[in-house]
Amino acid sequence: STDFLICIMVLPIGLSNFTNGKEVFFSTQFTVNLWGYMWNVLCRMSVFLIGMLSICRTLVLVFPFLKVHRSVVMPIIASYIFFMCLQSSIPFWYKVQYMYLKGGRFCAWHLEAIPIFADTRGTPYRLAWFIFIILEFVLPVPIVFGSCVISTYYLMFKNQRMKKSRSMKIKRAATCTIIMLTVAYLFFNIPFCGYFFLSYIYTWKNAQVNINIHLVHFFLIHTVGFNSFFNTVIYVFRMKAIKDNIAEKSTQIYNTMRRSSSKHQTTKRSDNKTTNS
């Protein structure tokens, strides 16, 4: 659902691109604040959920008798959502608004607009960048990559005797799906995260921030947007429940159209007979 919402959130950006940067959806301050707030929460949630999926699947493969209960996972996810909602509302605490930046076709708030972060050479500013970018976007990359390698190894070389069992087939199918999601995540996010990691090293070394805010949001919108789109496609083609639902709906629509067409042809023939007589 997070990836689907992100795909919807990208549509206003597409409209602005097609109209040469005109606000369209972002014509009022309310819509700018709403889009900016939701985007900040959703793009981080997408990364966090991929990480959670990867870790949980790796634990299940490494420790076959371990059960990852929802009562453990859900509070962690709920806590992260709450924290992200608080973080995205920081500008509102200081009466700072999200802004539509025509050059990048996105909505954002400037960190230096907050008094405590006004000094771009100060430790609070650099610490905030560490939390908002390195901790939330860059740090998950090695975790997800490591989980992907371990899952692939266990999938290919471990539990050979159980490969023919039904439970193992289900587990293998679920693991394959998560590996696909992980590979898509790594493909779209490694360039983005590599740029920020190198920029941040330069920042601490030279005691000044050298991060292009427009490039930040360009990467965020395009990498997260494309990643979410491919995640949605993977879910559709890999999850049986979704495929069955789509097939059922498609069959219903086809049958309805077929009956309607047949009824129309029957009516037309009756009218022709009446006309001829």
N, C-alpha and C positions, 0 to 999 in steps of 0.2 A: 504493500500500500504506500510505503514511503517513496519507493521508486516511481510509482504511478503518479503520485502527487507532484514529484519533481518534474516529470514529463509535462504535466499540466502547467506548472509554474514557468517553464521555459517558453510557453506559447506567447505571453506578452512581450518577451524579449525578441522573438521572431517577428512579431508585428511591428515592433520599433525598427528592426533591421530592414524590413520591406518598405517602410515609409521614411527611410533616410533619417532615422533617429528621432522622429516625432514621438511625443509621449504616449499617445493613444490611451493605453490602459493606465498610464502613470500621470494623468492630467490633474489629479487631485493629491493633496498631501496625505490624505487617508489611505489611498491605494498604494502610494509610495511606501508609507510606513508599514502597511499590511504585507506587501510583497517582500520588502526588505527583511522584516521580522521573521516571516515564515521561511524564507530562503535560508537565512542564517541557521535556523533550527533544523530544517529538513536535510540540507547538504551534510551537516555534521552527523545527523542521525543515520544517514545512508552508510557513511563510513563506519560508524560504530556498530551497526547491525551486521555488516559484513564481517567485522572482526569477531563479534560474538558468535556468529554462525560457524566461522572457521575454528575457533577455539573449542566450542562445544562438540563439533564433529570430530576433531582430533582426539579429544578426551574419550569419546565413545569408542573410537577405533583402537586407541592405545590400551584403554581399560574396558574391555567388552562387557564386564558385569557392572560397570558404573552407570547409574541412571541420573541423567541431568534433569532434575525436576523443575517444573515451571515455577514452583514456589520459590526457587532460588534465582532463576533467570529473570522473571518478570519484575521483581523489586529493583534489580540492577538497571534494567531498561527504563523503568519508571523514574528512578533517581536521576539517570542521565538526561532524560527528557526534561525533568524539572530544572536541572542545572542549566541546560541549554536555553530554556525559556527565560530563566533569570539573566543569563549572560547576554542574550539578544535584546533584553529590555534595558541594558545599562544606559544607552543614550537617553532614554525617557526619564531616567532618574535625574539627569542633569539638564532636562528640557532641550535636548539636542534631537533634531529630526533626521530621519533617513533622507538622503538626497538622490534624485535621479541624475545620473551622470551621462549626458548625451553621447560623449565620446565612446564609452564602453557599453552603452545600452543596458545599464543595470542600476540597481538602487543600493546604496551603502551609506554608512556613517563613518566619519573620519575620527580615528582614535585620538588624534591630537586636539579635537574639539572638546574633549573632557579635560577639565582643569588639571587633574592629577597626572594625565598623560601628555600635557602640553609641551613639555621638554622632550623633544625627539632624541636627545642624547642621554636622557636620564634612564636610570635603572627601571622605574615603573613602566615606562613605554616599551623598553626591550623585553621586560618580563611578560607584559601583556601580549606582545607578538609571539613570544615563546608558547604561551598557553593557547592562544587563539589559532595559531598556525602549526607550530612544531608538534605540540602535544596532541592536538585534535586531528591533524591531517597527516603529518609525517611519521609520527611514532607508530601508528597502526600498520604501516607498510611492512616493516620487518616481521611484525607479529603475524600478519596475514600470510606473508611469504613463507615463513617457517612452518605455519600450520598447513599450508598447501603442500609443501615438500613432505612433511611427515604423513599426511593423509594419503598422498600418492604412493609413498613407499609402502604403507600398510595395505593399501588397496591392491597393489601389484604383487607384493612378495610375502605378505603375512596371511594367516588364516586360510591357507590353501585347501585344507580339508573341508572347510565350510562353504566353499564357493558354490556348491550345488544346492545348498539348503535355501529354503524360501526366505528365511530371515536374513541370510547373508546377501541374497540378491537384492532385497529391499534396501539393506544398508549400503550396498555398493552403488545402487542407483542414486540414493540420496547423497552419497559422498561425491559421485561424479557431478551431480548438479552443483554442489557447493564448490567443487574445484573449478567448474566453468565460471561461476560467479567470481571466484577469487582471481582467476586469470584475467577476466575482463576488468576487474578492479585494478590489478597491478598494471595492465596495459595502459589504461587511461590515466592513472594517478602517479606512476613513477616519474614521468617528466616534470609534472607539477611539483611533486614533493622534492625531487632532486634540486630544482631551481631554488626552492625556499630553504632547503638545508644548506646549500652553498652560500646563499645570500645571508643566512643567519650567522654562519661562521664568519663571514666578512664583517657583519655588523658588530659582533662582539670583539673581533680583532682590531677594528678601527674605531670603536667607541661611537659609531654613528649608524643610523638605520639607512640601508641602501636597498629598500624594497619598493618596487613600483606598484602602487596601489591599483592602477588600472590593469596591470598584468596579473595581479592577484585575482581580481574578480573575473578577468577574461578566462583564466585557467579554471576558476571555480565553476563558472557557468557552463563552459564547454566540456570540460572533463567530467564533471558531475552529471551534467545533462545527458551526454552520450552514454556514460556508464549506466545511468538509471534506465535509459531506453533499452540497452542491450540486456540489462538484468530482467526487465519486463518480458522481453522476447524469450529469454532463457526459461523464465518461470512458465510461460505459456506452452512452450514446446517440451518441457521436461516434467512438469507436474501433471500426473494422470487426472486428478480431479478437475483441473482447469481445462485440460484437453477434452475430457468427456463433456464438460459443461458447454464448451464452445461447439463441439460436434452436435450436441443435443439442440442447442439454440439454432445452429445453422440448418439442421434437418427440419426443425419446426418452421423456420422462415421459408425454406425451399418448398415444403409441403403446402404451406399457406399460399405461396405465390402460384404453385401448380394448380391448386384447387380454384383459385381466383381466375387463372387463365382459362381453365377448363370451363368454368361457369360462364365466362365472357364469350367463349367460342360457342357454347350451347345456345346462349341468348341470341348471338349473332345469326346462327343458323335458323332459329325460330323466326326471327325478324325477316330473313330472306324468304322463307317459305310463305310467310304471311303476305309479303310483297308480291311474290310470284302468283299466288292464288288470287 
